[in-house]
Amino acid sequence: MNFTLVETNMISDIQDKNEETIDDYNEMVTANKIDVVSSVDKKRLNKIVICPKCNKSMNKKTLTYSHDCQKIKQPTIKDDPKPIDISDQDVHDYLVKQELITRDNLISQRKDRFNDMMKNAF
């Protein structure tokens, strides 16, 4: 193997050249910046159409073959229904009824667990 000695001033020249090329590259990239659009995005952009009646965007095929603007219903303004009067007694009865239903469910679950345990015991 042959080794050669390099003078230190040559190293600084090489580093200066590298810095210049990096700066040139960065300037070139920023100056010629172009948005990258994939081929799939191009195809999607070409196929998207807006319906003239309902202003929805969709594929061209959907618009021509299966889109039906009549399905879209405009909200209609209806008269307000009469408010229902709910008394405290109604609320109390409802809560008592719910409590009885949950108790019955818990009792039936407990009986089922006990029967399963007895079935597996013998």
C-alpha positions, 0 to 999 in steps of 0.5 A: 500500500502506498500512502501519499501525504496531502497538504492541509491547504488542499483539504480546505479547497475540497471542503470549499468546493463541496459547500459551493455545490451544496449551496448550488443544489439547494438553490436549484431545488428551491427555484424549480419547485414543482408540485408532484402529482401522481398518476392516480391523482390525475385520474381521480381529478379527471373523473370527478364531476359535480352534480348540477342539481345538488352540487355533490361531487362524484365520479362521472359514472356515478352521476350518469348511471346511479345518482338520483337527486330526488332521494335528497329531501329538503328539510320541511318546516313542520308545526311544533307538536304540542308539548307533553306534560310530564308530572313528577308522579310519572317520573317516579312511576317510571323509575320504580318500574325500571328498578323492578325490571333490573331487580328481576333481571338480577334475580333471574341471573342469580338463579341461572348461575346457581342452577349451573353450579348445581348441575356441574357439582354432581 
